[in-house]
Amino acid sequence: MRIQEKQKALEQEVIANLCAIPKMPENMLPHTVYVEEEGEDGYGHGIPVYTMYRLEEIRTDGSCTLYNAESRERFTCRHLHEINMDWLVTVWERYLELCVEQDIWKGNAVAFLKDRTGKPEEEIISFVETS
């Protein structure tokens, strides 16, 4: 597998995980993220620029709400795949930290594994409790 394919697979995995969050921890959102967009240089040529947004909502289909504080615009029909990969990982890592801090990780882990594995809930609870 080529490196771009690995990166795309990782991006899809992180997005799928974010979309499958059963219970969003308190203070998880909004979260700062960056999106690579096309800007213009001094000659009117297109150049990549990173625009800062606040990620305000994540929906199960991967769509999201982004807010640009500089322009004061809210975009309700954006998608997680537009967000720079480093920031997707940062959001996921923050989710994991908050789950532990707020002691909701076990419930979220059970719900997540139940949805992903199809195993009986008792088996999943036993697995999570021993982890």
Backbone as CSV, one residue per row, in Angstrom:
resi,resn,N_x,N_y,N_z,CA_x,CA_y,CA_z,C_x,C_y,C_z
1,MET,0.845,-1.178,0.000,0.000,0.000,0.000,0.891,1.243,0.000
2,ARG,0.593,2.151,-0.895,1.375,3.382,-0.993,1.065,4.299,0.184
3,ILE,1.964,5.233,0.404,1.828,6.104,1.573,0.559,6.953,1.515
4,GLN,0.183,7.441,0.313,-1.054,8.226,0.202,-2.272,7.369,0.531
5,GLU,-2.234,6.098,0.134,-3.341,5.188,0.437,-3.438,4.939,1.941
6,LYS,-2.285,4.795,2.594,-2.272,4.615,4.044,-2.831,5.847,4.753
7,GLN,-2.434,7.020,4.272,-2.926,8.256,4.873,-4.438,8.376,4.691
8,LYS,-4.935,8.050,3.503,-6.374,8.123,3.233,-7.134,7.128,4.114
9,ALA,-6.577,5.918,4.269,-7.221,4.906,5.115,-7.272,5.374,6.571
10,LEU,-6.190,5.979,7.042,-6.163,6.500,8.413,-7.177,7.631,8.573
11,GLU,-7.236,8.520,7.593,-8.209,9.614,7.639,-9.632,9.063,7.722
12,GLN,-9.934,8.069,6.902,-11.271,7.467,6.910,-11.574,6.803,8.251
13,GLU,-10.566,6.164,8.846,-10.754,5.521,10.150,-11.039,6.553,11.244
14,VAL,-10.266,7.633,11.252,-10.469,8.674,12.264,-11.843,9.318,12.094
15,ILE,-12.231,9.600,10.853,-13.549,10.193,10.597,-14.654,9.239,11.035
16,ALA,-14.519,7.964,10.704,-15.530,6.977,11.116,-15.635,6.922,12.638
17,ASN,-14.499,6.974,13.323,-14.509,6.956,14.788,-15.184,8.204,15.358
18,LEU,-14.870,9.366,14.800,-15.496,10.602,15.279,-17.004,10.584,15.051
19,CYS,-17.422,10.038,13.920,-18.861,9.974,13.606,-19.598,8.993,14.511
20,ALA,-18.874,8.028,15.056,-19.494,6.973,15.867,-19.460,7.264,17.367
21,ILE,-19.027,8.452,17.758,-18.973,8.780,19.185,-20.377,8.678,19.772
22,PRO,-20.574,7.765,20.748,-21.914,7.582,21.305,-22.361,8.730,22.207
23,LYS,-21.447,9.249,23.031,-21.779,10.362,23.926,-20.617,11.342,23.902
24,MET,-20.894,12.538,23.425,-19.858,13.563,23.334,-19.525,14.065,24.734
25,PRO,-18.243,14.046,25.119,-17.864,14.567,26.433,-18.148,16.069,26.539
26,GLU,-18.360,16.525,27.758,-18.532,17.960,27.989,-17.259,18.683,27.573
27,ASN,-17.419,19.866,27.019,-16.315,20.734,26.597,-15.478,20.161,25.460
28,MET,-16.008,19.177,24.755,-15.315,18.616,23.596,-15.383,19.602,22.423
29,LEU,-16.553,20.163,22.237,-16.766,21.116,21.149,-17.240,22.432,21.744
30,PRO,-16.881,23.556,21.169,-16.135,23.687,19.923,-14.654,23.381,20.121
31,HIS,-14.005,23.027,19.018,-12.581,22.708,19.009,-11.953,23.381,17.794
32,THR,-10.804,23.988,17.986,-10.100,24.628,16.873,-9.615,23.578,15.886
33,VAL,-9.828,23.841,14.597,-9.318,22.995,13.517,-8.866,23.902,12.376
34,TYR,-8.097,23.335,11.461,-7.657,24.074,10.278,-8.067,23.321,9.025
35,VAL,-8.459,24.088,8.007,-8.864,23.543,6.720,-7.971,24.169,5.655
36,GLU,-7.392,23.322,4.794,-6.604,23.846,3.680,-7.564,24.303,2.588
37,GLU,-7.442,25.574,2.215,-8.301,26.155,1.190,-7.430,26.883,0.175
38,GLU,-8.045,27.348,-0.890,-7.285,28.066,-1.907,-7.401,29.562,-1.683
39,GLY,-6.245,30.198,-1.591,-6.181,31.649,-1.478,-5.507,32.203,-2.721
40,GLU,-5.126,33.460,-2.673,-4.430,34.084,-3.801,-3.166,34.752,-3.304
41,ASP,-2.112,34.652,-4.141,-0.899,35.387,-3.822,-1.041,36.811,-4.366
42,GLY,0.009,37.599,-4.303,-0.027,38.987,-4.754,-0.243,39.155,-6.246
43,TYR,-0.113,38.053,-6.995,-0.276,38.108,-8.449,-1.595,37.501,-8.909
44,GLY,-2.455,37.166,-7.979,-3.746,36.584,-8.335,-3.694,35.098,-8.631
45,HIS,-2.562,34.457,-8.309,-2.430,33.014,-8.510,-2.943,32.275,-7.279
46,GLY,-3.539,31.129,-7.506,-4.044,30.328,-6.399,-2.922,29.708,-5.587
47,ILE,-3.022,29.824,-4.277,-2.058,29.198,-3.370,-2.831,28.567,-2.210
48,PRO,-2.262,27.495,-1.633,-2.940,26.890,-0.480,-2.762,27.761,0.766
49,VAL,-3.849,27.912,1.510,-3.810,28.625,2.790,-4.550,27.777,3.817
50,TYR,-4.131,27.892,5.060,-4.812,27.176,6.137,-5.709,28.158,6.882
51,THR,-6.993,27.858,6.889,-7.977,28.711,7.541,-8.391,28.080,8.867
52,MET,-8.375,28.896,9.912,-8.769,28.409,11.233,-10.291,28.471,11.363
53,TYR,-10.853,27.390,11.874,-12.282,27.299,12.152,-12.472,26.749,13.558
54,ARG,-13.685,26.878,14.053,-14.093,26.156,15.258,-15.038,25.057,14.801
55,LEU,-14.684,23.828,15.127,-15.560,22.690,14.864,-16.628,22.709,15.945
56,GLU,-17.887,22.920,15.535,-18.967,23.071,16.510,-19.873,21.854,16.616
57,GLU,-19.945,21.073,15.554,-20.835,19.912,15.567,-20.292,18.850,14.625
58,ILE,-20.416,17.588,15.047,-20.070,16.432,14.218,-21.331,15.596,14.088
59,ARG,-21.701,15.276,12.850,-22.889,14.450,12.624,-22.469,13.050,12.177
60,THR,-23.356,12.090,12.334,-23.029,10.683,12.076,-22.677,10.399,10.623
61,ASP,-23.076,11.251,9.700,-22.751,11.035,8.287,-21.432,11.682,7.880
62,GLY,-20.717,12.278,8.842,-19.432,12.912,8.553,-19.541,14.399,8.265
63,SER,-20.755,14.880,8.098,-20.908,16.320,7.909,-20.685,17.008,9.257
64,CYS,-20.393,18.291,9.188,-20.078,19.011,10.418,-20.401,20.488,10.252
65,THR,-20.373,21.184,11.363,-20.554,22.631,11.361,-19.230,23.271,11.738
66,LEU,-18.772,24.194,10.898,-17.543,24.937,11.142,-17.877,26.420,11.254
67,TYR,-17.203,27.089,12.178,-17.405,28.523,12.364,-16.083,29.237,12.148
68,ASN,-16.106,30.250,11.268,-14.933,31.073,11.011,-15.081,32.357,11.823
69,ALA,-14.308,32.479,12.888,-14.427,33.636,13.783,-13.998,34.930,13.094
70,GLU,-13.061,34.838,12.158,-12.583,36.040,11.471,-13.678,36.658,10.598
71,SER,-14.364,35.820,9.837,-15.431,36.323,8.957,-16.809,36.287,9.628
72,ARG,-16.865,35.648,10.792,-18.121,35.468,11.542,-19.156,34.685,10.737
73,GLU,-18.667,33.742,9.939,-19.564,32.896,9.147,-19.633,31.500,9.749
74,ARG,-20.828,30.935,9.747,-21.052,29.568,10.219,-21.423,28.731,9.000
75,PHE,-20.732,27.615,8.833,-20.954,26.724,7.700,-21.500,25.402,8.225
76,THR,-22.765,25.139,7.966,-23.420,23.956,8.528,-23.316,22.733,7.628
77,CYS,-22.834,22.903,6.418,-22.789,21.782,5.462,-21.371,21.471,5.018
78,ARG,-20.434,21.454,5.942,-19.065,21.066,5.614,-18.908,19.592,5.961
79,HIS,-17.723,19.024,5.682,-17.474,17.607,5.964,-16.137,17.460,6.674
80,LEU,-16.070,16.455,7.540,-14.845,16.227,8.311,-13.631,16.001,7.421
81,HIS,-13.812,15.412,6.229,-12.654,15.144,5.365,-11.986,16.433,4.878
82,GLU,-12.648,17.579,5.022,-12.052,18.860,4.641,-11.022,19.333,5.668
83,ILE,-11.127,18.834,6.891,-10.246,19.263,7.979,-8.887,18.599,7.816
84,ASN,-7.830,19.380,8.044,-6.468,18.865,7.967,-6.323,17.646,8.875
85,MET,-5.665,16.614,8.371,-5.549,15.332,9.072,-4.961,15.475,10.478
86,ASP,-3.946,16.320,10.637,-3.348,16.513,11.965,-4.392,16.981,12.975
87,TRP,-5.317,17.811,12.517,-6.343,18.336,13.414,-7.429,17.319,13.686
88,LEU,-7.726,16.446,12.726,-8.669,15.352,12.996,-8.125,14.460,14.108
89,VAL,-6.833,14.157,14.022,-6.193,13.327,15.049,-6.212,14.059,16.394
90,THR,-5.953,15.358,16.378,-5.980,16.149,17.609,-7.363,16.109,18.256
91,VAL,-8.414,16.234,17.459,-9.782,16.171,17.982,-10.048,14.794,18.580
92,TRP,-9.611,13.718,17.882,-9.812,12.359,18.383,-9.069,12.155,19.707
93,GLU,-7.826,12.610,19.776,-7.043,12.472,21.008,-7.699,13.239,22.161
94,ARG,-8.248,14.405,21.868,-8.939,15.177,22.902,-10.174,14.432,23.393
95,TYR,-10.884,13.807,22.464,-12.044,12.994,22.841,-11.629,11.905,23.832
96,LEU,-10.548,11.188,23.527,-10.085,10.113,24.409,-9.706,10.651,25.788
97,GLU,-8.991,11.784,25.821,-8.607,12.393,27.100,-9.830,12.757,27.939
98,LEU,-10.808,13.393,27.300,-12.000,13.828,28.030,-12.831,12.649,28.521
99,CYS,-12.868,11.575,27.742,-13.608,10.377,28.182,-13.026,9.831,29.478
100,VAL,-11.708,9.814,29.575,-11.055,9.329,30.791,-11.297,10.316,31.933
101,GLU,-11.077,11.615,31.676,-11.267,12.634,32.716,-12.690,12.638,33.271
102,GLN,-13.674,12.431,32.392,-15.078,12.505,32.797,-15.661,11.132,33.133
103,ASP,-14.804,10.121,33.106,-15.184,8.751,33.455,-16.382,8.239,32.643
104,ILE,-16.363,8.544,31.347,-17.411,8.023,30.462,-16.832,7.058,29.431
105,TRP,-15.545,6.732,29.573,-14.898,5.922,28.545,-15.467,4.512,28.473
106,LYS,-15.820,3.922,29.619,-16.337,2.549,29.590,-17.667,2.478,28.852
107,GLY,-18.578,3.383,29.174,-19.871,3.399,28.490,-19.723,3.646,27.005
108,ASN,-18.844,4.576,26.639,-18.618,4.857,25.224,-17.942,3.681,24.532
109,ALA,-17.005,3.035,25.227,-16.321,1.876,24.638,-17.301,0.741,24.385
110,VAL,-18.186,0.488,25.327,-19.185,-0.576,25.157,-20.087,-0.258,23.968
111,ALA,-20.596,0.964,23.903,-21.482,1.354,22.797,-20.756,1.270,21.460
112,PHE,-19.512,1.725,21.430,-18.715,1.712,20.206,-18.463,0.280,19.735
113,LEU,-18.023,-0.582,20.661,-17.725,-1.971,20.298,-18.985,-2.751,19.933
114,LYS,-20.068,-2.474,20.600,-21.329,-3.146,20.281,-21.746,-2.824,18.848
115,ASP,-21.608,-1.562,18.477,-21.964,-1.129,17.126,-21.018,-1.708,16.080
116,ARG,-19.734,-1.817,16.421,-18.729,-2.241,15.448,-18.549,-3.754,15.343
117,THR,-18.807,-4.487,16.424,-18.482,-5.920,16.416,-19.691,-6.826,16.312
118,GLY,-20.839,-6.364,16.778,-22.024,-7.221,16.781,-21.998,-8.288,17.868
119,LYS,-21.024,-8.214,18.760,-20.922,-9.176,19.869,-21.997,-8.876,20.913
120,PRO,-22.338,-9.879,21.726,-23.314,-9.643,22.800,-22.784,-8.604,23.796
121,GLU,-23.694,-7.795,24.315,-23.307,-6.711,25.215,-22.590,-7.226,26.458
122,GLU,-23.020,-8.363,27.000,-22.374,-8.912,28.200,-20.904,-9.232,27.925
123,GLU,-20.627,-9.779,26.755,-19.249,-10.114,26.381,-18.412,-8.842,26.239
124,ILE,-18.995,-7.821,25.655,-18.281,-6.552,25.475,-18.017,-5.896,26.824
125,ILE,-19.018,-5.880,27.697,-18.841,-5.288,29.031,-17.729,-6.003,29.781
126,SER,-17.710,-7.320,29.713,-16.663,-8.101,30.368,-15.286,-7.734,29.810
127,PHE,-15.206,-7.607,28.499,-13.943,-7.236,27.849,-13.486,-5.850,28.303
128,VAL,-14.398,-4.888,28.305,-14.057,-3.516,28.687,-13.660,-3.452,30.158
129,GLU,-14.365,-4.164,31.017,-14.069,-4.151,32.455,-12.684,-4.717,32.756
130,THR,-12.216,-5.659,31.962,-10.907,-6.272,32.218,-9.775,-5.549,31.503
131,SER,-10.107,-4.548,30.723,-9.067,-3.807,29.978,-8.467,-2.711,30.816
